[in-house]
Amino acid sequence: MDIEELGIHILKSVFDMHDMARNEIIEQCKARILCLKPQQNQAIIKLLGCLVRSYPYLMLEHVARLKELLDYFTYMHFKTASSLVTALLPLIKLNRDLQDYIILVLRKALFRREDTVRLAATNAIINLILVEKVSKKNGINPFQDSSSQASSSQQVELSCGFGAGLFQELSGLLQRCLSQQARVKEVVYHGLVKFVLLDPLCSPSVFDLLLPHFRLFYTEPHDKTGRPSDGSQACFGFSLTPDNEQLGRFASGETFANALSKIRKLMRNDKLEDILLQCQDSRDQSMEPEKRSFCASVLSGIVEVILNIVATEYEKALDARKNDLERELIELVDLHDSLQKDACTSNSNETKRGARSANNVSGKVDLHNKECRSRSTGSSICYQAVIPFLASSSIHQLFLVAMKLLSSSPSVDKGSQNLSQSSLEKAFSNCSKLIRFTLKCSLNQIVTFPNMANDDPLKPLIYGDLKSLGSPLLKTLCLLKSVAKSEMEQKKKASKGGKAGKEKGELILSSLICLKELISLSLHSLHLSGLIKDLISTPLFELNLGDEMNNEANGNEDYCELAPGVADEHTKNLLIFLEKRLKPLLSALLDLALTREAEVLSQIILLIGGKLPSHLRNSFGAWASHLCRNTIIEDPKAAKGLIELSIHLTSSPNDLMVGKDIASELLKVVGSEETESVEKSETFAIINHSTGNAIANMLLQMIESVFAEIGWAIAKLKLVCSSRGSSGEPLQVMTLEDALYSRAEAVVNLLSFFAQMNLKEPQAEQFLRLTARFYKHLSLMTKLCIAPKGFRQVLPGLRFEKLAEMTCKRLTAPLYNFVALMQRNQQENAQRKGTINKIKRENRCIPDLIFQIEDYEKYLIQLGTLTKVNLLRHAKRSTARDFKILDANKINQNEEQAEREASPVNSAASHDESSENSEAEEGNESEKVVPPESGNAAGNAESGSDDEENVNLMSKRVKMSKVVQDSDEET
């Protein structure tokens, strides 16, 4: 229970037990809701809602104060206003006066000029009607189990009913909402769907409400009797004077059914330009691109609704009817693709008028970029994670149609290997648009699933059984891989190279991203817990692929032998899915040179492998390490994905051992000051000049994550020691220390290879920062070995001495050489324009690193003095550090001198400006040349410390350096 829940529980108990405190609690809730910011008053509204649900009869005594709070509805933030009314809605069943007052407040709010106020009022009206319909559907008093009982005066309120129903009573307000902005209309549309789902009998009233609004955008030619003729065409347009006299002659439901049928025919028979022209106003040429874009967006939504209908008919149709429905589905998808292109192109022209976009804006969605859903690309304009129109069952049917078309193409048939490449391309293009559309809808369905509340009536209607998308998604992926394999074999025969086509690769990539999102959702949602089991039982042999996935996955072997001793069914399913489905698929993608696709599949394997116990993960880590040693990959991201698999699927402490082996080979490829770089590693084929930079970044990121583990272990060790005295509990302390020192030794070994590399920006700066953090952890570990005053000092263990020795020999000494090399490179590059900022950043990292090294050595000296053990016998002398912090002023002057030489015309102005800059920066102590011994003082001067502190710190450093010299002489 967090602090917020605890506070609510306490105030709730006080409200129940103390009569005198109730007035103060309600008054304080009222005051704080009005004065606090929206993100701060949500807890107060939550408390108020809890009191209303738990003690409704007691809250009836404070209705007057609640009404006073509602008077500020139009002045509140829209989130606060909506939440407040929602919290008070359970009381309206007990108090008709409060219900009428809420309606009065909402009616006034709908006439306000602020959009947010009208939006909050619309939300509140929808929720008000929903509360009534839920109460009627349940048929019971939701407060009958309340601990508080109604008094005799309160019982009179219970007789107040809802009359004819709030929907009929508030239909006028809803009609007004339909004339508001798009956001308000959207709230009403979703609310009306919820009304029908909760109460199907109200559907005629809903159609009656929508029909006048529908007539503003849709018209039909009528015959002499006033009834639309059978041959009349649907026509989209905007009319401010609907034909109201015709509305009452026919049932609204019949009118909508006829209109929908004609719209379906229109979408199938007319061309895109003819449909869009009906929505254009020739008198308003200046707004034509914008209106065209809006019309295309609206029409694409209508196409999705019709696709839902056709997909439902396809599921129930007989074979004779299915062929015609398949053609209609393909035509509708083609129309939707054209509408999306038109909408995206128009939006892009409006938002980027006068500028050329770097990205080619197209109607298709780059699903790979939408994996993060935060990148700013041209194609992202066409994709928004909104509540979809298509149901999961309809998407499932689209998958079935796509697989039927794809499996019947000559590229999948083994007997058609002699067909030309043009024949294969023509056969594949017939279903590629349908596959692309289905995958896009699938991704939207998956990513929006968590956004809808579980109790939302729309969730079962739209999403249904979401895991039913897993099996057809996997089948489609395997079929696409088979098509890509056939194409590659055809290219090999024609001596045109052996890489799969770009379009097939994009579809495979989209399929993998959908599968990744679905699996990720299933691992965190109980609603999709059976997804992995469904994916395992997917009968791929029905696809007649005949490849390695069928051979390995569809036999009758006993899967239990893969997981001996594993009793958990879910863990066993994960293991089988990795072994029999994903491992063969990754090998196949690498053979097809589909590197981006292999990258996403590596992420899926890592996602699932992370859920396995450590002893089961190790086998997959060894398999990934084998791939890294024997697979030649030029794509950096794909190489990074395989390296992550080999390390993260290996249990500690062996994961850093794998990282050390990779770093040692990376050193050969990157090169050092003494040795030249090689083209590729002989041990790890995946490490080469193309992938070296990405692998180095990955290893540095892994080290940063290890620091979090070390920090946690240090905090835990400190807690154990403080709770048990200086020595702590011997066995627990010994176990923690052994694990901590072992981890630190592995980090030293890994960082030592980076200290020898010729790292470029920004890896060199990142390495300096990481190393400084590591020495800070070493200092904390050393401090824990120093006994507090009053406790007996114990000798440091052999593991600690070994760690200190390794750090001094393998890391500290190479670090000084690394810093010196960086300084020389900075001097060489000082004349280059634009390097001054990089040098300044590095010069801020170097003093911090030196300070952390000296701080660590200080504690080693202190511990060695107490225990009479020389822990710095392998350390380099402080006075022998052969580098200096470059003067940024001189570097700046050298850079400006180079600029003046390159541009003699502006030399006079540059000279004046540089003089002013040098005078302004003359007093900057952090930029001056400092002795190596005063690294601590330099760091403090940069942070603004006074001179007295600097003198003290410098004197301490002199003492430390003397101790180091004495220790060396003793050796």
Summary of the structure (lengths in Angstrom):
residues: 971
radius of gyration: 35.8
end to end distance: 58.7
largest distance: 117.1
contacts: 3027
relative contact order: 0.03
helix: 72%
strand: 1%
